[in-house]
Amino acid sequence: MAHHRKPRLLRQGLPPYGPALFADRSPKVTANYSKPRGRQFFNNPGPTNIPDRVLRAMDRPVLDFMSDEFLAIHHACHAGVKRVLKTDQTLYMYNASGHGAWEAALANLFAAGDTVMIIETGYFSQSWTEMAVNLGIKVESIAADWRKGADISKLAERLAKDKAHEIRAVLTVHNETATGMVLPVADIRRAMDEAKHPALLLSDTISSLASIEYKMDAWGVDVTVGGSQKGLMLPTGMSLTGVSNKALDVSRKNKAPRHYWSWELMNGRAPQKFMGTAPVHMFFGLQESLKMLEEEGLAALQFGYHGDDARGLELRCHAQGRDRSLQPVAGRRAGTADGQGLPHRPSRRPERAHAAGLPRHHRARDEDRRRAVRAGRRRRRDRVALELAGGAPLEWRAASHERGGARGPPILSVEPCTRTAAKGV
């Protein structure tokens, strides 16, 4: 019966003695066990790549979410997010993706049978529409070309016809992730005010918050929906709503059933306003991401990096005889701008492009935005210098490198400054 027995399994690891250490029967590493080299860089609108600083901030032991230490972090994060939203209104946070914040807004403000209007911008405006319909809410849609955007005048006309004020709210997606379409939320509020319509204005900022300019209070937004996984540079899993006093009054009068998303119940759970356990490590990361945003400066981020990319793309489209939606413009040849010559590769400097005959809105940024960008660059340079020196300020200087008597390419060398490091660094 011995030949029917299975071979005895050896314990994992090296044999304890003798030449068998290097015997041919030792296990081989095959391609099936190979690991990818390097670091994956995820090119996606969201979730975006998480900075190392945020990852390191989250790599720490858990805290009691009712402790004084965590409550200080929680309150600092609340204040920081409100600065990003540019609001003094009420803020709620949830253990959920952005869809959870969507549903929180709908569940608190509307009951089955209520009517809302949504401006079409792409996939996520359709997804929000589907959620509202599933909750029994009637939805009217302002149709739009996904490349060119909605006509705000159609919204104004529809609101003017609604004499009975049956439309309870206008839902917008500030920046549509799928198409890159940005809605002028301030213009939508202006159209609502001119029509003297009392509807609420809801805005989804999941892919725009902390990336492009947004002013909740100045633009008259009643509910702002946001998420953690894009401009806030965090993992997916935490979302938020900024809620105006007008929207809070509407939610108190709404008799639709709700529990987890209930703002009224969350108000009674001071000091955190969380239904259930607070996501402690998400707050560790949020605290660090807010520090990074404020170190760079929102103006530098919103008008510097992203603004430069947008202007560069627009100039490139103009040079190729296309509009912003990449559609050919009748009567314009590629490489020209309104009949005037323009190189196929447009200048990176907006003022040079203006000199070549482009419209006036392509001119250079005003001086305060330029100062913000320059200040952000200086802070990044100084921070890298501090990190390389282990906390001491450094002085950067370019040096030339001699190889075999021939002048080689310039390299960057680092030498410590003679001045002492600042206290607290």
Secondary structure by P-SEA (a helix, b strand, c coil): ccccccccccccccccccccccccccccccccccccccbbbbbccccccccaaaaaaacccccccccaaaaaaaaaaaaaaaaaaccccbbbbccccaaaaaaaaaaacccccbbbbbbbccaaaaaaaaaaaaabbbbbbbcccccccccaaaaaaaaaacccccccbbbbcccccccccccaaaaaaaaaaaacccbbbbbbccccccccccccccccccbbbbbccccccccccbbbbbbcaaaaaaaaacccccccccaaaaaaccccccccccaaaaaaaaaaaaaaaaaaccccccccaaaaaaaaaaaaaaaacccccccccccccccccccccccccccccaaaaaaaccccccccccaaaaaaaaaaaaaaaaaaaaaaaccbbbbbbbbbbbcccccccbbbbbbbbcccccccc
